[in-house]
């Protein structure tokens, strides 16, 4: 058995990479691959002396033996997998592996208009390696209060155990891993020749100047856990004219605090005083995530197990540039017959009410501003969630399962433009081509907001 983890999940071009590796084999090597239109082999190390090390807990640094690798300056920005190989029966390389692999990012020089953010904090929140995560046996922390998870253990996108219900429509990789959403979106970008640079979410905590070098920030899949500075810096980027697109959902649902030299994170998700790190409520941070993304999970909902009931998205403004080339008119649907269903497994929405229920047309609720909906937010498509959904959360003016819950595709402008797709599963439908409108909408958003047309 061989496993490992990075000292940090991203490095600048030409900087050394430190991997912590434990194996019961006498020696091992590391083969480096970049992910794009499949794996691209970049280099392989010499054989290195192996060293066994004990497993740790989910909350403290495992302190496995370090190995330092010089990453060439000419390597392009991208998402990389360090494939850990023992001489005896090496584990085959795959985009999803529960051992023998480490995920990391090589950042760019700021020459591309597109910057893609990898949600390592969310990967770690569901990383069960060491016997716990935020959702099962969470290790408790007193200061700051909450549950504490170390990033310095195997897992975190690849190479470890992951908590969560399997995807009924795609059992090939667990949710909350790189393979499930991000790998698919990056694969689609690469096949179409987009020049993209990459960063980890942690980079935007410390280095807001990264954003200033780009025109469009891209977030995909499930980008649930944010620090305060991460959010501050993205909102400042928007106010200064930067654009953001969220091809995902459950965005910025929890606040985290970095501790142990950024090697661990803490999140308070419940207690006698409520969830102190819940972004939207007054009992928490009292800073609705809608103000950044335009939408929130509390206006949408979740369906985790089994087949979902959904009728797809209903177009609200067929003449908008987002739908150019799709042939879709107001009142028409898309994503109803895709695999997986485009709406789900978690959805973000705006506070809406019916304008014409028979036609599936909606409008912003009169109290939308109270919920943090940005001025000028435009709902472009809505996917109403039926009462049978497994969670339709409580929110302002409504208890659980009350009012209209939808997946909401829309945008607003505040300095820059922010687009949201309102669903986690956009990347899967995009990559497998099971709905013709999805790649056209994606291309319109990326090329318009990225200044590529």
Buried (B, 14 or more C-beta within 10 A) or exposed (E): EBBBBBBBBBBBBEEEBBBBBBBEBEBBBBBBBBBBEEBBEBEEBEEBEBBEBEEBBBBBBBEBBEBEBEBEEEBBBBBBBBBBBBEEEBBEBBBBBBBBBBBBBBBBEBEBBBBBBBBBBBBBBBBBBBBBBBBEEBBEBEEBBBBBBBBBBBBBBBBBBBBBEEBBBBEEBBBBBBBBBBBBBBBBBBEEEBBBBBBBBBBBBBBBEBBBBBBBBBBBBBBBBBBBEBBBBBBBBBEEEBBBBBBBBBBBBBBBBBBBEBBBBBBBBEEEEBBBBBBBBEEBBEBBBBBBBBBBBBBBBBBBEEEBBBBBBBBBBBEBEBBBEBEBEBBBBBBBEBEBBBBBBBBBBBBBBBEEEEEBBBBBBEEBBEBBBBEEBBBBBBBBBEEEBBBBBEBBEBEEBEBBBBBBBBBBBBBBBBBBBBBBBBBBBBBBEBBEBBBBBBBBBBBBBBEBE
